Amino acid sequence: MPATIRDVARASGVHISTVSRTFSAPHLVNPDTRSRVLACAESLGYRPNRAARALITGRTHNMGLIVPDISNPFFPLLIKAAETQARQRDYHIFVTDTNEDPAVEEELVHALAKQVDGILLCSPRMSNSLIEQLSREVPLVVVNRQVAGLPSVVMDVGQGARLAIEHLVSLGHRDLALLSGPRGSWTSREIRRAATAAARTGGAELTVLGPNPPTERGGQAMAEQVRRAEVTAVLAYNDLMAIGLMEGLDSLGIAVPAEVSVVGIDDITLSRLTRPKLTTVANPTAAAGRAAVDMLLQQDGSWPGRVGRGATGTVPVDDRRTTAQVTLQTQLVIRDSTGPGPHGTASPGGAVAPFPEVVAS
């Protein structure tokens, strides 16, 4: 006969409720007691019944994580970090992909709402008003986007874009282009806003080309337009587009960085494997995944500090809506794809601009 919660309580010398808390809210149990209970449960082969626990607590101990494109190398590190963080808090994550389609995003939120305690919505393409509406159906934490009244984890891409433009201007580039991202992308708007302001401050002209699909092929397709624009440096929405652009420029016989300097955003693994190695803005994706999980647990009451949904629905003890925000700072990583422009001199490569990693507000 399988071991029961009573067997574990008897073996570890604690009350049944303590065993229950060890599995449902481990942060509320003394660390020594928790270790003893878990050791006894392991030796007895006890496994808590999640379905039964959900009926009692109103919590599934599952969360959803929705990304626009799981094949984009930007997301796997975030997903892996979020899954690890959730597992340490006795949660599991369901990962879904929208294929950059806002209608699919909405469908997935509806589909997951009754199966999870909350959803991490990464780089959503839906409108702010729709995201706000959906947050009334299920707790949401928005990653890589700011929506008024909702908790969010954002990477400061505006800061990164500013650093990238300042770097290009310092090298002597005055005619710049920005390859913008997909339509409806908050990140793309932030990059454009910051890049435009930085170019103006630096006395440079910035030509915006896009919107574009955030893929290698999307960047490759823009090579001819970059040539026609007669610019000497380009900032791309992400590394995939920057890598695609370098491929496209190479096919046109345009050398990087001798004729055109290229900067990406994200610092994916491929950015270090290209030739030339890609200068890029590093985003702290793993930190974002961890922060988003903890923020969601705080929001729905499964972690210390808040009260969330009970077995009979939303508990009106504490408004789960919050303006809490975590902002993660970015770094400019200077490699080989940027070089001196017509109005400047060479700058040593391989440097990393030092900035603190996290600012919480």
Phi, psi and omega per residue, in radians:
M1 nan 2.344 -3.138
P2 -1.065 2.580 3.108
A3 -1.152 2.554 3.141
T4 -1.950 2.997 3.111
I5 -1.096 -0.531 3.099
R6 -1.164 -0.676 3.113
D7 -1.075 -0.740 -3.135
V8 -1.152 -0.738 3.133
A9 -1.070 -0.766 -3.134
R10 -1.127 -0.757 -3.087
A11 -1.204 -0.566 -3.089
S12 -1.678 -0.082 3.076
G13 1.259 0.564 3.130
V14 -2.250 2.991 3.112
H15 -1.337 2.712 3.126
I16 -0.974 -0.665 -3.110
S17 -1.104 -0.563 3.117
T18 -1.201 -0.697 3.067
V19 -1.072 -0.762 3.140
S20 -1.055 -0.787 3.141
R21 -1.142 -0.588 3.138
T22 -1.009 -0.609 -3.122
F23 -1.647 -0.506 -3.066
S24 -1.673 -0.511 -3.122
A25 -2.596 1.176 -3.028
P26 -1.016 -0.458 -3.134
H27 -1.173 -0.264 -3.130
L28 -1.600 -0.046 -3.071
V29 -1.880 2.399 3.076
N30 -0.903 2.323 -3.064
P31 -0.948 -0.715 3.137
D32 -1.155 -0.745 3.105
T33 -1.119 -0.753 3.137
R34 -1.035 -0.774 -3.138
S35 -1.099 -0.711 -3.137
R36 -1.149 -0.751 -3.138
V37 -1.126 -0.784 -3.128
L38 -1.124 -0.650 3.113
A39 -1.150 -0.734 3.107
C40 -1.142 -0.741 3.128
A41 -1.071 -0.701 3.140
E42 -1.146 -0.775 -3.113
S43 -1.164 -0.549 3.132
L44 -1.518 -0.173 -3.111
G45 1.308 0.465 -3.123
Y46 -1.399 2.351 3.050
R47 -2.258 2.148 -3.123
P48 -1.139 2.534 3.114
N49 -1.475 1.818 -3.073
R50 -1.130 -0.658 -3.122
A51 -1.110 -0.759 3.126
A52 -1.148 -0.712 3.125
R53 -1.083 -0.668 -3.138
A54 -1.114 -0.649 3.128
L55 -1.127 -0.586 -3.093
I56 -1.420 -0.817 -3.005
T57 -1.597 -0.331 -3.049
G58 1.398 0.126 -3.139
R59 -2.064 2.441 3.131
T60 -1.584 -0.314 -3.002
H61 1.044 0.542 2.994
N62 -2.152 2.635 2.983
M63 -2.406 2.676 3.106
G64 -1.711 2.641 3.061
L65 -2.366 1.977 -3.059
I66 -1.898 2.159 3.123
V67 -2.130 2.668 -3.110
P68 -1.307 -0.446 -3.101
D69 -2.822 1.780 -3.061
I70 -1.215 -0.290 3.118
S71 -1.401 -0.216 3.076
N72 -1.257 2.132 -3.074
P73 -1.056 -0.205 3.097
F74 -1.144 -0.609 -2.949
F75 -1.498 -0.594 -3.078
P76 -0.965 -0.699 3.138
L77 -1.144 -0.702 3.085
L78 -1.101 -0.785 -3.133
I79 -1.078 -0.813 -3.106
K80 -1.086 -0.747 3.137
A81 -1.143 -0.714 3.129
A82 -1.131 -0.738 -3.142
E83 -1.105 -0.747 3.127
T84 -1.099 -0.777 3.138
Q85 -1.109 -0.743 -3.134
A86 -1.139 -0.729 -3.122
R87 -1.086 -0.649 3.118
Q88 -1.165 -0.342 3.106
R89 -1.835 0.319 3.103
D90 1.106 0.675 3.073
Y91 -2.147 2.725 3.043
H92 -2.107 2.668 -3.087
I93 -2.064 2.322 2.974
F94 -1.723 2.109 -3.111
V95 -1.781 2.305 3.118
T96 -2.330 2.759 -3.030
D97 -2.177 2.315 -3.087
T98 -1.737 -0.112 -3.083
N99 0.977 0.672 3.085
E100 1.093 0.390 -3.056
D101 -1.913 2.000 -3.126
P102 -1.104 -0.521 3.106
A103 -1.162 -0.676 3.095
V104 -1.180 -0.649 3.072
E105 -0.962 -0.869 -3.126
E106 -1.071 -0.768 3.131
E107 -1.033 -0.727 -3.106
L108 -1.192 -0.662 3.087
V109 -1.065 -0.801 3.107
H110 -1.061 -0.735 -3.078
A111 -1.180 -0.654 -3.086
L112 -1.460 -0.368 -2.952
A113 -0.920 -0.685 -3.077
K114 -1.587 -0.013 -3.089
Q115 -1.924 -0.153 -3.057
V116 -2.343 2.892 3.087
D117 -1.538 -0.220 3.124
G118 3.114 2.962 -3.049
I119 -2.319 2.372 2.958
L120 -1.648 2.013 -3.066
L121 -1.816 1.822 -3.006
C122 -1.680 2.220 3.083
S123 0.784 0.929 -3.061
P124 -1.179 2.641 3.112
R125 -1.793 -0.109 3.131
M126 -1.227 2.880 3.082
S127 -1.269 2.741 3.095
N128 -1.020 -0.714 -3.095
S129 -1.125 -0.658 3.127
L130 -1.241 -0.704 3.100
I131 -1.073 -0.747 3.122
E132 -1.082 -0.705 3.122
Q133 -1.119 -0.763 -3.126
L134 -1.159 -0.496 -3.127
S135 -1.154 -0.286 3.086
R136 -1.417 -0.248 3.119
E137 -1.599 -0.593 -3.096
V138 -2.699 2.510 3.093
P139 -1.032 2.340 -3.135
L140 -2.195 2.506 2.860
V141 -2.124 2.215 -3.086
V142 -1.689 2.250 3.141
V143 -1.932 2.302 -3.136
N144 1.184 0.602 3.121
R145 -2.926 2.528 3.031
Q146 -1.929 2.212 3.076
V147 -2.252 2.133 -3.070
A148 -0.925 2.274 3.078
G149 1.512 -0.047 -3.125
L150 -2.070 2.553 3.094
P151 -1.187 2.544 -3.085
S152 -2.592 2.688 2.979
V153 -2.132 2.032 -3.092
V154 -2.150 2.517 2.980
M155 -1.680 2.297 -2.978
D156 -1.310 1.306 -3.131
V157 -1.204 -0.425 3.066
G158 -1.102 -0.788 3.075
Q159 -1.046 -0.756 -3.131
G160 -1.105 -0.737 3.117
A161 -1.114 -0.693 3.106
R162 -1.082 -0.784 3.123
L163 -1.062 -0.705 -3.123
A164 -1.132 -0.789 3.139
I165 -1.156 -0.733 3.110
E166 -1.074 -0.661 3.093
H167 -1.082 -0.817 -3.119
L168 -1.147 -0.724 3.110
V169 -1.107 -0.706 -3.138
S170 -1.120 -0.436 3.103
L171 -1.429 -0.118 3.118
G172 1.769 0.297 3.098
H173 -1.590 2.283 3.138
R174 -2.108 -0.293 3.105
D175 -1.980 1.810 -2.999
L176 -2.047 2.741 3.028
A177 -2.254 2.602 3.027
L178 -2.068 2.113 2.996
L179 -1.538 1.820 -3.085
S180 -1.334 2.872 -3.092
G181 -1.583 -2.765 -3.060
P182 -1.215 2.676 3.078
R183 -1.073 2.394 3.123
G184 1.549 0.029 -3.120
S185 -1.494 2.091 3.065
W186 -1.094 -0.721 3.141
T187 -1.027 -0.755 3.141
S188 -1.092 -0.693 3.119
R189 -1.144 -0.705 3.123
E190 -1.136 -0.726 3.119
I191 -1.092 -0.786 -3.119
R192 -1.111 -0.761 -3.137
R193 -1.044 -0.876 -3.079
A194 -1.214 -0.688 -3.131
A195 -1.145 -0.707 3.134
T196 -1.090 -0.786 -3.140
A197 -1.140 -0.728 -3.124
A198 -1.174 -0.661 3.110
A199 -1.139 -0.740 3.136
R200 -1.085 -0.775 3.132
T201 -1.093 -0.624 -3.104
G202 -1.516 0.054 3.125
G203 1.270 0.489 -3.137
A204 -1.938 2.766 3.049
E205 -1.710 2.325 -3.140
L206 -2.066 2.092 3.065
T207 -1.749 2.163 -3.135
V208 -1.658 2.183 3.133
L209 -2.038 2.060 -3.133
G210 2.584 -3.017 0.215
P211 -1.239 2.823 -3.108
N212 -2.414 2.651 2.988
P213 -1.159 2.438 -3.023
P214 -1.441 0.936 -3.032
T215 -2.252 2.909 3.076
E216 -1.029 -0.740 3.126
R217 -1.125 -0.623 3.104
G218 -1.072 -0.719 3.099
G219 -1.218 -0.688 -3.130
Q220 -1.084 -0.657 -3.107
A221 -1.201 -0.290 -3.087
M222 -1.625 -0.017 -3.071
A223 -1.043 -0.735 -3.119
E224 -1.140 -0.702 3.116
Q225 -1.151 -0.637 3.089
V226 -1.097 -0.720 3.116
R227 -1.111 -0.758 -3.127
R228 -1.152 -0.534 -3.128
A229 -1.251 -0.263 3.105
E230 0.993 0.760 3.085
V231 -1.689 2.829 3.129
T232 -1.921 -0.067 3.128
A233 -2.696 2.586 -3.081
V234 -2.377 2.344 2.940
L235 -1.847 2.182 -3.135
A236 -1.785 2.676 -3.132
Y237 -0.994 -0.656 3.077
N238 -2.638 3.053 -3.088
D239 -1.137 -0.654 -3.139
L240 -1.022 -0.779 3.116
M241 -1.153 -0.689 3.137
A242 -1.110 -0.738 3.118
I243 -1.140 -0.752 3.079
G244 -1.077 -0.688 3.121
L245 -1.097 -0.762 3.128
M246 -1.078 -0.652 3.074
E247 -1.113 -0.776 -3.137
G248 -1.129 -0.723 3.114
L249 -1.127 -0.684 3.122
D250 -1.082 -0.691 3.131
S251 -1.179 -0.380 3.090
L252 -1.595 0.020 -3.140
G253 1.379 0.359 -3.139
I254 -1.761 2.123 -3.039
A255 -1.470 2.409 3.038
V256 -1.965 2.174 0.096
P257 -1.751 0.146 -3.034
A258 -0.990 -0.686 -3.120
E259 -1.881 -0.630 3.120
V260 -2.418 2.195 3.035
S261 -1.521 2.553 -3.085
V262 -2.314 2.343 3.078
V263 -2.204 2.378 3.054
G264 -1.891 -3.054 3.068
I265 -2.434 2.268 3.028
D266 2.329 -0.706 -3.051
D267 1.088 0.894 3.036
I268 -1.270 2.887 -3.093
T269 -0.984 -0.674 -3.113
L270 -1.056 -0.452 -3.102
S271 -1.137 -0.394 3.114
R272 -1.614 -0.113 -3.075
L273 -1.852 -0.187 3.137
T274 -1.283 2.837 3.025
R275 -2.208 1.945 0.001
P276 -1.241 2.750 3.062
K277 -1.113 2.472 -2.961
L278 -1.474 2.191 2.901
T279 -1.218 2.345 -3.007
T280 -2.707 2.936 3.041
V281 -1.768 2.043 -3.110
A282 -1.403 2.205 3.069
N283 -1.789 2.377 -3.129
P284 -1.422 1.249 -3.014
T285 -1.170 -0.683 3.140
A286 -1.125 -0.758 3.104
A287 -1.071 -0.631 3.112
A288 -1.127 -0.736 3.125
G289 -1.085 -0.765 3.134
R290 -1.152 -0.775 -3.110
A291 -1.121 -0.666 -3.111
A292 -1.148 -0.699 3.114
V293 -1.082 -0.848 -3.118
D294 -1.140 -0.635 3.113
M295 -1.141 -0.681 3.132
L296 -1.166 -0.716 3.127
L297 -1.152 -0.642 3.063
Q298 -1.143 -0.628 -3.077
Q299 -1.217 -0.745 -3.028
D300 -1.685 0.103 2.982
G301 1.593 0.071 -3.122
S302 -1.479 -0.114 3.127
W303 -2.215 2.855 -3.018
P304 -0.960 2.406 2.916
G305 2.011 -0.308 -3.096
R306 -2.451 2.806 3.052
V307 -2.013 2.297 -3.061
G308 -2.076 -2.267 -3.046
R309 -1.521 2.391 3.066
G310 -1.792 -3.028 -3.060
A311 -1.143 -0.432 -3.096
T312 -1.813 0.208 3.109
G313 2.204 -2.754 -3.101
T314 -1.285 2.273 3.110
V315 -1.544 2.040 -3.042
P316 -1.427 0.619 3.137
V317 -1.458 -0.570 -3.069
D318 -2.543 2.244 3.118
D319 -1.162 2.069 -3.071
R320 -1.326 -0.158 3.127
R321 -1.396 2.413 -3.027
T322 -2.677 2.722 3.085
T323 -1.761 0.261 -3.130
A324 -0.963 2.422 -3.133
Q325 -2.525 2.409 2.993
V326 -1.974 2.205 3.117
T327 -1.963 2.165 -3.117
L328 -1.855 2.200 -3.075
Q329 -1.412 2.759 -3.059
T330 -1.924 2.939 3.114
Q331 -2.315 2.485 3.021
L332 -1.550 2.148 3.128
V333 -1.904 1.914 -3.045
I334 -1.603 2.092 3.129
R335 -2.138 -2.319 -2.937
D336 -1.818 -0.116 -3.040
S337 -1.517 0.024 3.061
T338 -2.120 2.414 -3.137
G339 -2.556 -3.121 -3.070
P340 -1.099 2.448 3.064
G341 -1.651 -3.032 -3.088
P342 -1.072 -0.359 -3.045
H343 -2.020 0.393 -3.075
G344 -2.580 -2.997 3.141
T345 -2.204 2.967 -3.074
A346 -1.125 2.659 3.076
S347 -2.270 2.431 -3.092
P348 -1.085 2.422 -3.139
G349 -1.563 3.111 3.065
G350 1.385 0.105 -3.087
A351 -1.572 2.694 3.060
V352 -2.156 2.137 3.114
A353 -1.222 2.176 -3.039
P354 -1.404 2.223 3.061
F355 -2.530 2.594 3.061
P356 -1.078 2.618 -2.998
E357 -1.407 -0.724 -2.973
V358 -2.300 2.359 2.986
V359 -2.254 2.105 -3.131
A360 -1.817 2.398 3.114
S361 -2.417 nan nan
